[in-house]
């Protein structure tokens, strides 16, 4: 089976790199999980703060690889034309991969302060903020790659058919690039610093990334269900409207206790309480499309990932987000393991799963077949369940840790110190690590599924053989 | 295995689909936005259509009413648990409340989402456990 457009093949290295970096992220997650309970594990080679930075940065980078791969795969098909410049896409892939790898090596091999000195942080100080720890040179590299990527995708859409799907995707990707520019703005005033830091972090994951997610889900569901494009587009309009209306002003739920004006407690509370709505709609959308499907697609695994994305995104981003989004609740839970629980399930449910959905759908095509062999799909579905269920347990254990942490550290009449409380959460952290180990097992099964082939049918002795034709 | 040819699509909504969607919507509104009034509306819908509604509407009405009643029972059980474990000022209040919200309540919401998706596709849906135990 051939790709509809040859240039879609540039998506393949992006997906492979994404999966490779995903493996790295999980390895560092396992190290981190152990460091919570064995404090000096791998110290001083890999201190906790470095391991955490690598874990979160790898997540962001591999998701970006996944989004780019998704765009390179779906835009030519939607625009009904070849990609504007496959060469540019290949070039940017290598630049992004080398820059990303050098950054991670830098984190691990050089003390962070020295890395800052070596990479021009004294010229424009941008380092040292959570998730945006990348050296200045890496940040500039990200901007260059993003601009080249947007140029490539934009030109492809301009010369071809313009569909709602590709335009929603493009809007999300432009938003992603533009909002990243706030990573270069690092005011000395700590309140302003945090205020604008959220314009990158929050407006990415609770704003423009939701557009990217909706477009990718819409594309996969369009292909596997055969439901009319108009129906899918109407759903997408509703979803992205709700995402932007609630997500943009919902940024206020980060402004409760950082020194921003008090009115944000109302604006943030009201709008972020509505933030589960787009995820709710996305879940109904996924199940509704599959229920109304007009064809049976052989790629069952991709369907499972798509449905799983809807459910887990609602659970992680919607339910666990709502849990601590109101100001009076957040007063107690801010920055505790409740946040970690929400972060893990929301990132996994919304963005990890949507990237794995498009990989599940597109990778067989990129390898020249409609769907993977039966055995490979069964393994992939096992991986789905292992990773998903273990992530739910990771979240539940972190929630348990968070409840106890809030109680001991912030509610009881004689509150205990942070590290004293941490010792008392050890049981939850061990359980979380065990769930993490199961998650890693699921990831190994997932990797293996790419190489699994159907076992050859063995005919019993004496059984009738089909006649040769 | 190749993609199957497109299945024939029917544009006409099956009889009772509107009531089925309304029942599922009211069930979800009761859980998420307006507890109480939405349940009363669902109850009204149930008694208005329980005898003469098409089968699709009837099954959605029965299932949503049964699940709503179970949701009420579970909420009472959660509150009793809080009282038994030391009252509303105890630390256990939060443990029970958060566990209830994230597990039981969310599961009921998911059932509603699946039910709504099925109703919108003109298909019946039987709620696991909370639908079966009532009817």
Interface residues (C-beta under 8 A of the other chain):
Chain A: X226 X280 X283 X284 X286 X287 X288 X291 X292 X293 X294 X295 X296 X297 X298 X311 X314 X315 X319 X320 X323 X370 X371 X396 X399 X400 X403 X406 X407 X411 X412
Chain B: X1 X2 X3 X4 X5 X6 X7 X9 X32 X91 X94 X95 X98 X101 X102 X106 X109 X110 X113 X114 X116 X117 X118 X120 X121 X123
